[in-house]
Amino acid sequence: MVVSKSRINIETASNLAIITIALLLGGVLINHFLTDSQEVTPKSQPTIKPGTQLPLSRIDWSRNERTLLLVLSTTCKYCSDSAEFYKRLTEKTSDLSKLQTIAVFPQKVGEAAAFLKGRSVQVGTILEAEPRELSVRGTPTLLLVNKKGVVLDSWVGKLSAEREQEVMVRILEDVVNKDG
């Protein structure tokens, strides 16, 4: 049986094309599922803009100069992945008299408290509320709010190490250096 050169070339080209496509798909999957160092901010969930008045009336914004809101969910992978950062953040800010820290969860307060306790994250208050009640579209979201309930800054998603440092500096500088 004689096999023509053109048939061999077509088979070789087909095999190379399949291998190339498999490698490209593999690269995309690895990039998507194995790289956690990138900040995760879904494009469909824009960050809340500074200057936004938060509508949640259950919070006494005037109680402190600033309020740090951690809008989380017990079922959110990125909330769990970010817990070590929230622990460091709340430890550094726990003795600042001008700052109150509030965690807002869509789940019951008891479930939220267990979630935070299991990750050694200490906050002053835990509230049950849907993120949309705060004009937030996704979790995790951190909001720095003034005593009038106006957003000063916001951070959405799992933050990179650089963004975590930015949050820490912004909150500490704002609370320690500003009178209101």
N, C-alpha and C positions, 0 to 999 in steps of 0.2 A: 504494500500500500504506500502510495506516494502522497506526502502532505505538502501542499504548496507553501512557498515562503510567505505569501500574503496572509494565509490563514494563521501561521505561526506569529506573524507580526501583529495581527488583530488580537489574538489571544494574549500576547505579551502586553500590548497596550491596555487591554481590558483589565488584566490583573494589576498592572501598575495604577490604573485609575481607581480601582477598588481599594488598593492599599493606601493610596493618597487620601481618599475620602475617609477611610477608617481612621487614619492618623489625625486628620483635621477634626473629625467628630470627637475623637478621644481627647484632643487638646482642648476643645471647647468644654467638654464635660469636666475635665480636670480643673480648668480655670473656674468654672461655675461652682463646683461642689467642694473643692479642696482649698481654695484661697479664702481664708477668713480675715486676712489682714486688711482688706479693703473696707471702707465705710459702706454701709448698706443703707441707702436711702432710695426706696422705690420711687420711680419717676411719677407714679400715679398718686403719691402721697407727699405733696409739697410741704415744706416746713411752714409753721405758723410764723407770720411776719411780726417783727418788732413793731410795737405801737398798737397791736391788737388788744382790745379790751376783752378780758375773759369773762364769760357769762355766768360761771358757776357761783351762785350766791351763798352756797354753804361754807365758803371759805372766807374768813375774816382777814382780808388782805392787809388791813391797817394794823394788824397785831404786831408786825415787824416791818422793818424798812424793806426787806426783800423776802421773797418766798421762792424756794426751789421746789418745783413740782417734778416728780418722777412719774410719768404716765406709763404704766407697765401692764403686763398680763402674765398670769401664771402659765399660760399655754404658749407664750412667745419664746421661740428659740433664741432670738437675739437678746431678749431680756435676761434669760438665763446665762447666755454667753457673756453678757456685760456685767454680771453680778459682782465680780471682783472689783471692777472699776467703781460701781455704786457703793460698795463697802468702803473703799479708800476715800471716795468723795464725801460720804456721810460722816466718816471718822474725822476728816479734816474740818468739816463745817459744824460738827455737833456742838461745839462750845461757843459758837458765834451768836451773841445775843441779838444781833440785827437780822438774823436769818432764821426763818422757820422752814423745815423740810417736810413736805407732804407727798406721800405716795398715793396715786390714784389707780385703782384697778377696776376692771369690769366685773370681777369676781367678788364674792362675799368677803367681808373684812377678815373673818377668821382664816379663810383660805389664803388671802393675801398676806396676812401676818405670818402664817406658817411658811409661805414662800420666802419672805424676807428673812425670817429667823433662820431658816435652813441655809441661808447664804450669808448670814452675819451682817445684813444691811439694816442699820438702825435709822428710823425716821421718827419725827415727832408725832405725826398723824397719818392714819391710813383711812382713805375714803373709798367707798364703792360708787363708781360713776363710769358711764360709758365715755371713752375718749372723745367722742363727738360732742359731748356736753361741754368740753373745753375747747372746741373747735380744732381738735387734734384728729388726724385721720389714720394714724398708725402707732404701733408701739415697737420699740421703746421711743419715747420722746421726753426730753428734758426741757423744762421751761424755767427761765429766770424772770420773775415777775416783781413789779414794784408794789408799794403799799396801796396803790389805787387799782390794782388788778390788771395793769397794763404790761404786756410782754416786753421785756427788755432784750431777750435773746432766746434762741431755741436751737436744739440739736436733735436730729431724728436718726434713728437706726443704730446699728452697731458701729461704734466709732473706732477709728484707727487710733493708735497710741498717740499720734500727734494731735488729733482732735480731742482726745481725752485730756491731754495736757492743756490744750486751749480752754476747755471747759473749766478745769480746775483753776487756772490763772484768772479767767474772766470772773468766775464767781467769787473767789477770794479777794481779788483786787476790788471788785465792785462793792462787796459788802464791807470790807475793812476800810477802804479809802473814800467811800462816798457817804454823805450824810442823808441822802434821800433823793 
